[in-house]
Amino acid sequence: MALDAAATETIELLVPGLHCAGCMRRVEEALAAVPGVVAAHANLTERRARIIQTAGIGADPLIEALLAEGFEARRPDTVGREAEAARAEARDLLLRIGVAGFATMNVMLLSVSVWSGADGTTRDLLHWISALIALPAIGYAGRPFYQSAAAALAGGRLNMDVPISLAILLSAVGSVIETARSGEHAYFDAGIMLLFFLLIGRWLEQRSRSGARSAAAELATLLPRETTVIEAGDRHRRPVEVLQSGMEIELAPGERIPADGSVLVGESTIDRALLTGESRPEPVSPGAALHAGMLNLTGVLRMRVCGTGEATVLADIARMVDAAQTGRGRWDGWADRAARVYAPGVHLAALAAFVGWSMVGEAWAVSLQIACAVLIITCPCALALAVPTVHTVATGRLLRSGIFLKDGSELERMAEVDLIAFDKTGTLTHGTPRLASDLPASDPAWGVARALAEASRHPAAMAVAEAARHAEPAPVEAISEVPGCGVEGSMDGARVRLGRSGWAGQGEGTMLSLPGGRPLSFHMEEQLRPDAVETCAALRAKGYRLALLSGDRAEAVTEIARRCGIEETHAALLPGDKRDLLEKWCSEGLRVLMVGDGLNDGPALAAAHASMSPAEAADVSRVAAGLVWSGPGLRAVPLALGAALEARRRAIESFAMAAVYNLVAIPMAVMGFVTPLVAALAMSGSSIVVVLNALRLRVDR
């Protein structure tokens, strides 16, 4: 049985120990096992976990469950504190890099003397001096790897830092034993240099993660810290946290809007790029809606607050973006399954290399060095980063275009689309068509029409309501909306209807049936969205098959299709008819993207392979759609399809890079052609290349 949304809550936890796909799987499994948890998703790029659970449980049981698995977890701090924590992590890594680099240079100077021919007591002395320099540096600089590995082992699991730590410590211990035996081969130089390059790789990875940080976190920075609150006629600067619904605030030019509300006094221009994706300023006057995060550009405004904090449109967008980044799809499944085999495989391969080389007569020190190289070079960092980074960067790119992705797996489905089905009214055309009627303004039918039309958000009803605004609403009772048909009610004991022809009365256009009278016909003049023709042409040029689905009469549907260049049309469809048509296409192997906005499009949006809906659409449509876009045009459709196709290319490229890297690197390491130092460079380099490949998505093409 589905849980009531009011009975659940969503909690976010920061999990700094997330380093690979295996970590993500263990975190999600540990959280899912906590009683009351409905769903749990981990985000590797952000090192966060998002949990939906029964309301009232709180975060403590979740944190305890993760600690039992060896993962430290905590509630997120404010955006500023999290940014400072990221900067502190970068500073700490740079300090450890400095220590490792200083030790590397000095140990290498000593090693040059050994390589130049020093032997006997001189060689032993140089080795011991190298140990005095290298061992403390290895202990300090390698602490991030050791802590992560110890936490993983304490939780009975393996992560990528376990083989790294094992390789570094085995190299150091082996070198000490070899020095104590007056042996010729000590690898203090290789061990500390290995750590030096591993730390550089981790620092570069941390910088790359910052470049691909959560778009939801970026949204949070759009809110100001303070605003001017009007209290008893006086103005006071107050933190935005004190704002409540009903308060009045004043916005100066250049000030960010801190909450949702409406203009009371003043005129200005507003930068609505956050919601529309358009940078062109829009004028506002009393009565205009304002949303948190928008920018007041020119005039002083006084606004009344109607939504704050989590009740703002900005918070809704942030939740959708976060859900998209933590969503899991088939690409993640591939990485998870590969990483599941990888973890034990890494250690088995290293053990096999050590045993194999020892059996063929190689010295134990050389065999140990080869085993260390195998441990390092086979770490699945690149594989683990491939998909999460692509999802995060693609989500941010779509967000900057005013497109809100609700589930990361929707990207995969969008990339597979071959047929695009458009709804007509409110999707290809403007949401509010103009009404054309010869009915005299004094006719009492206007009052009935207004009473019925104001009960619906359908574009045709909104046009009727606007045209009938001069009339007083008639006393119509028991008004209800019939999806796909229209609105009906009761007046003077008789049924009155406003809606489609055939349901409200015989005729053309939108019909109004009155008690004891003939049906009246309202003709709508539809206007295409400004870029509808260009969008359809661009989609056809890319090879997509287009279809137009509508509940309107065939003549109107055919005309709009002709103007947009759409050859396939389906008219006079009820909501169930649209759904049945999509299911038929699905059974034929077609992958359909449904683009719709009305209440009657909900079933079709849910049945489609992928779906999009404009932000001004009916609630049912926005909930059912996988992507929601804002703005007056349709450019979001080709933009989303293009981003999805490129995201798929980047994910496949990253998988291919990881596969080629392992096919080449592992045999070379097992055969002894790779030193631990070279292995560290290769492993770090492969991870950085995968992240940089995903970051190419940031550029719109």
Salt bridges, closest charged atoms under 4 A:
GLU12 OE1 - ARG48 NH1 2.45
GLU28 OE2 - ARG328 NH1 2.58
GLU29 OE2 - ARG25 NH1 3.80
GLU69 OE1 - ARG26 NH2 2.81
ASP77 OD2 - ARG74 NH1 3.10
GLU82 OE1 - ARG48 NH2 2.48
GLU84 OE1 - ARG87 NH2 3.04
GLU84 OE2 - ARG91 NH2 2.94
GLU89 OE2 - ARG47 NH1 3.37
ASP92 OD2 - ARG96 NE 2.90
ASP124 OD1 - ARG123 NE 3.81
ASP161 OD2 - HIS19 NE2 3.72
ASP161 OD1 - ARG202 NH2 2.86
GLU178 OE1 - ARG181 NH1 2.98
GLU205 OE2 - ARG209 NH2 2.90
GLU231 OE1 - ARG238 NH2 3.23
GLU248 OE1 - ARG302 NH1 3.73
GLU248 OE2 - ARG304 NH2 3.51
GLU250 OE2 - ARG235 NE 2.90
GLU255 OE2 - ARG237 NH1 3.49
ASP260 OD1 - HIS291 ND1 3.53
GLU278 OE2 - ARG635 NE 3.37
GLU282 OE1 - ARG272 NE 3.19
GLU310 OE1 - ARG319 NH1 2.62
ASP316 OD1 - ARG319 NH2 2.34
ASP322 OD2 - ARG50 NE 2.93
ASP332 OD1 - ARG328 NE 3.64
ASP336 OD2 - ARG328 NH2 2.48
GLU410 OE1 - ARG413 NH2 2.47
GLU412 OE1 - ARG330 NE 3.81
GLU416 OE2 - ARG330 NH2 2.07
GLU416 OE1 - ARG591 NE 3.73
GLU416 OE1 - HIS609 NE2 2.77
ASP423 OD1 - LYS578 NZ 3.13
GLU454 OE2 - ARG450 NE 2.75
GLU466 OE1 - ARG469 NE 3.49
GLU488 OE1 - ARG495 NE 3.88
GLU488 OE1 - ARG497 NE 2.94
GLU525 OE1 - ARG434 NE 3.65
GLU526 OE1 - LYS424 NZ 2.68
ASP552 OD2 - LYS424 NZ 2.98
ASP552 OD1 - ARG553 NH1 3.85
GLU559 OE2 - ARG562 NH2 2.80
GLU568 OE1 - ARG545 NE 3.02
GLU568 OE2 - HIS570 NE2 3.10
ASP580 OD1 - ARG579 NH2 3.33
GLU588 OE2 - LYS584 NZ 2.84
ASP601 OD1 - LYS578 NZ 2.60
GLU616 OE2 - ARG529 NH2 2.99
ASP619 OD1 - ARG622 NH2 2.39
GLU646 OE1 - ARG397 NH1 2.88
GLU646 OE2 - ARG650 NH2 3.31
GLU646 OE2 - ARG701 NE 2.69
GLU653 OE1 - ARG650 NH1 2.90
GLU653 OE1 - ARG696 NH1 3.57
ASP700 OD1 - ARG397 NE 2.88
